[in-house]
């Protein structure tokens, strides 16, 4: 990292997904309006299904916008996240290096997520985990308005500093 590392950093997720859901809702409203002009049985069925999809998308968007604000807090001792509330504050000594995990299916472009493993035995309990876990690897699903590679860089810098301070204190 080029700039000096702060003692504490706080990140919040972007609202990009809410904008996409709002755009889908707007598209469904336009389709509903267009379908209402035609008066036959097949169009009535399409109208009903468009109304159902509109209601579902609108409910998901509204509940996500009102109730879910993902955050990530880093400090000298460790980190905590709204994605891992069940794990509480995770010390830097209890996690492996952070890496960028790329997931794709066939030729379809995939997602990039930050991944790490819990190294402390008492924290390796999948039942307490509220995040996304695959084969012991925990993935941070939000990007917090940063590129994945930048988030990996910041997390590893915090971890490296904490481990070097612990080694110097020993």
QUIRA-V269102 format. One record per backbone hydrogen bond with DSSP energy under -0.5 kcal/mol. NH is the residue of the N-H (numbers start at 1). CO is the residue of the C=O. E is the energy in kcal/mol with one decimal. If there is no record, write none. Layout:
nh;co;e
NH;CO;E
NH;CO;E
This chain:
nh;co;e
9;74;-2.5
11;72;-3.1
13;70;-2.3
18;15;-0.8
19;15;-1.6
20;16;-2.0
21;17;-2.1
22;18;-2.3
23;19;-2.2
24;20;-2.2
25;21;-2.3
26;22;-2.4
27;23;-2.3
28;24;-2.3
29;25;-2.0
30;26;-2.1
31;27;-2.5
32;28;-2.6
33;29;-2.3
34;30;-2.3
35;31;-2.4
36;32;-1.7
37;33;-0.6
37;34;-0.7
38;35;-1.1
40;38;-0.6
44;40;-1.6
45;41;-1.8
46;42;-2.0
47;43;-2.6
48;44;-2.2
49;45;-2.3
50;46;-2.7
51;47;-2.1
52;48;-2.2
53;49;-2.6
54;50;-2.6
55;51;-2.4
56;52;-2.4
57;53;-2.8
58;54;-2.6
59;55;-2.4
60;56;-2.5
61;57;-2.7
62;58;-2.7
63;59;-2.6
64;60;-2.5
65;61;-2.5
66;62;-2.1
67;63;-2.6
68;64;-1.7
69;67;-0.6
72;11;-2.3
73;80;-3.0
74;9;-3.1
75;78;-2.6
76;7;-0.5
79;90;-2.4
80;73;-2.2
82;71;-2.1
84;81;-0.7
85;82;-0.7
87;84;-1.2
88;84;-0.9
88;85;-0.8
90;79;-3.5
91;89;-0.6
92;77;-1.8
94;91;-1.6
95;92;-1.4
96;117;-2.4
99;115;-2.5
101;99;-0.6
101;113;-4.2
102;100;-0.5
103;101;-0.6
103;111;-2.6
105;108;-0.7
106;104;-0.6
108;105;-1.9
111;103;-1.5
113;101;-3.0
114;140;-1.0
115;99;-3.3
116;138;-2.3
118;136;-0.6
119;94;-3.0
120;94;-0.9
123;120;-1.5
124;121;-1.4
125;123;-1.2
126;124;-0.7
128;125;-1.0
129;126;-1.3
132;139;-0.9
133;131;-0.6
134;137;-2.6
137;134;-2.4
138;116;-3.4
138;136;-0.5
139;132;-2.6
140;114;-3.4
141;139;-0.8
146;143;-1.3
151;147;-2.2
152;148;-2.4
153;149;-2.0
154;150;-2.4
155;151;-2.7
156;152;-2.6
157;153;-1.9
158;154;-2.3
159;155;-2.4
160;156;-3.0
161;157;-2.3
162;158;-2.3
163;159;-2.6
164;160;-2.3
165;161;-2.3
166;162;-2.1
167;163;-2.2
168;164;-2.1
169;165;-1.7
170;166;-1.1
